[in-house]
Amino acid sequence: MTSASPDLSAAPDRRRQFEALVREYEAPLLRYAARIVLDNDAAQDVVQQTFINLLHHWRGAWQAGADLSNWLYRVAHNCAVDYLRREARRRRLHERHAEEQPDAAPPDRGAAFQVSDAAAAAHEALQRLSLRERQLVILKVYEEKSYKEIGAITGLTVTNVGYILHQAMRKLAQELRKAEQP
Amino acid sequence: MNNGAAQKTLARCDSVQAALFDYLARELSAAQSDVVREHLRRCEACRRAAAELQRTVALLRAADRGAAAPRRLSDARQQRLAWAIMHPLLEWIHHHHVAVSIAAALLALALAAALIRGRELWAPGAPAGVSVSIGGGAGTNAAPPAPLAPPSRGPDPAATMREAAWEMLERGASNAPAPAAAPRE
């Protein structure tokens, strides 16, 4: 029997759908954000903000799929970039403060992360790339997205994605070659 | 790209090396991949370039910070998201707190201005006949607002008509015949 009464289960449904999306995407988004901001706690903030933006700005259906996934990666990237800008401002202030007080030293955020020398060199070389190149390398090498998906996330054409990735990988290979030379 | 074109553009070392990462990332068509594979089989320099790229990718994966990333949001952040979905209005205000603060400040200013204006109007000794208009501020060409009541010049026409009506009624009553009988209940 159909009736015109309001659907009282709508709110719990909405909550369940949202929680299901959080469960589905939190792990990949946390990995992605951690690769960009290099800080697990900041990555949590970035992903939390991404899901809050989903609540406010996503106009489509709350169902897992390519569109939603690409949108979430795009928003997570923007939130991560905002974080990096704030962090750069904070670091500048810290450095200015450190000049006045020589004992103060910035925290070493990479201390807990130990890898081989060659891998560390690769990591450092990756950090020296532009943010755009780094984003594309992360999406391709770690997230294993196709050029088409990367294009949908970044707004670049597939040809551009291929070109930027080619340049970025050449730079990385060159840096590693230099690092290995005595 | 068709087979012939692919053969032409990918057969040279520089073209093959430009497409090497696309090849390793499996982004080339089957025909293009065949051309690159065939070239790599014959060209030592391009094989070295491909091996270098593969090693770079392997080192990047070995240095992956994402592997150490948490797999779930912390409990505090999960609770924050649960709160956001359960209280959409409060969450909206929280999310748009800058715009809400500006709107609240503007509203407070408007209310304060209205209050001050109202006190001036109702203060004893305020000039009578102050008119309030909307949109006719200083510097505009709007016509001045009409006065609330016309100034009284001479007798009130309504009062004159009322008096004339009474006179006619009185005259009519004296000429009319007396009623024949009182109406029966």
Boltz contact constraints between the chains, C-beta under 6 A:
constraints:
  - contact:
      token1: [A, 15]
      token2: [B, 85]
      max_distance: 6.0
  - contact:
      token1: [A, 18]
      token2: [B, 85]
      max_distance: 6.0
  - contact:
      token1: [A, 26]
      token2: [B, 72]
      max_distance: 6.0
  - contact:
      token1: [A, 26]
      token2: [B, 73]
      max_distance: 6.0
  - contact:
      token1: [A, 27]
      token2: [B, 71]
      max_distance: 6.0
  - contact:
      token1: [A, 30]
      token2: [B, 69]
      max_distance: 6.0
  - contact:
      token1: [A, 30]
      token2: [B, 70]
      max_distance: 6.0
  - contact:
      token1: [A, 31]
      token2: [B, 66]
      max_distance: 6.0
  - contact:
      token1: [A, 31]
      token2: [B, 69]
      max_distance: 6.0
  - contact:
      token1: [A, 34]
      token2: [B, 65]
      max_distance: 6.0
  - contact:
      token1: [A, 34]
      token2: [B, 66]
      max_distance: 6.0
  - contact:
      token1: [A, 34]
      token2: [B, 69]
      max_distance: 6.0
  - contact:
      token1: [A, 35]
      token2: [B, 65]
      max_distance: 6.0
  - contact:
      token1: [A, 35]
      token2: [B, 66]
      max_distance: 6.0
  - contact:
      token1: [A, 38]
      token2: [B, 65]
      max_distance: 6.0
  - contact:
      token1: [A, 40]
      token2: [B, 69]
      max_distance: 6.0
  - contact:
      token1: [A, 40]
      token2: [B, 70]
      max_distance: 6.0
  - contact:
      token1: [A, 43]
      token2: [B, 69]
      max_distance: 6.0
  - contact:
      token1: [A, 44]
      token2: [B, 73]
      max_distance: 6.0
  - contact:
      token1: [A, 44]
      token2: [B, 74]
      max_distance: 6.0
  - contact:
      token1: [A, 44]
      token2: [B, 77]
      max_distance: 6.0
  - contact:
      token1: [A, 48]
      token2: [B, 77]
      max_distance: 6.0
  - contact:
      token1: [A, 51]
      token2: [B, 81]
      max_distance: 6.0
  - contact:
      token1: [A, 52]
      token2: [B, 84]
      max_distance: 6.0
  - contact:
      token1: [A, 55]
      token2: [B, 84]
      max_distance: 6.0
  - contact:
      token1: [A, 56]
      token2: [B, 95]
      max_distance: 6.0
  - contact:
      token1: [A, 115]
      token2: [B, 63]
      max_distance: 6.0
  - contact:
      token1: [A, 118]
      token2: [B, 59]
      max_distance: 6.0
  - contact:
      token1: [A, 119]
      token2: [B, 59]
      max_distance: 6.0
  - contact:
      token1: [A, 119]
      token2: [B, 62]
      max_distance: 6.0
  - contact:
      token1: [A, 119]
      token2: [B, 63]
      max_distance: 6.0
  - contact:
      token1: [A, 122]
      token2: [B, 59]
      max_distance: 6.0
  - contact:
      token1: [A, 122]
      token2: [B, 60]
      max_distance: 6.0
  - contact:
      token1: [A, 122]
      token2: [B, 63]
      max_distance: 6.0
  - contact:
      token1: [A, 123]
      token2: [B, 63]
      max_distance: 6.0
  - contact:
      token1: [A, 141]
      token2: [B, 57]
      max_distance: 6.0
  - contact:
      token1: [A, 141]
      token2: [B, 60]
      max_distance: 6.0
  - contact:
      token1: [A, 142]
      token2: [B, 64]
      max_distance: 6.0
  - contact:
      token1: [A, 142]
      token2: [B, 66]
      max_distance: 6.0
  - contact:
      token1: [A, 147]
      token2: [B, 27]
      max_distance: 6.0
  - contact:
      token1: [A, 162]
      token2: [B, 22]
      max_distance: 6.0
  - contact:
      token1: [A, 165]
      token2: [B, 21]
      max_distance: 6.0
  - contact:
      token1: [A, 166]
      token2: [B, 21]
      max_distance: 6.0
  - contact:
      token1: [A, 169]
      token2: [B, 21]
      max_distance: 6.0
  - contact:
      token1: [A, 169]
      token2: [B, 53]
      max_distance: 6.0
  - contact:
      token1: [A, 172]
      token2: [B, 56]
      max_distance: 6.0
  - contact:
      token1: [A, 173]
      token2: [B, 52]
      max_distance: 6.0
  - contact:
      token1: [A, 173]
      token2: [B, 56]
      max_distance: 6.0
  - contact:
      token1: [A, 176]
      token2: [B, 56]
      max_distance: 6.0
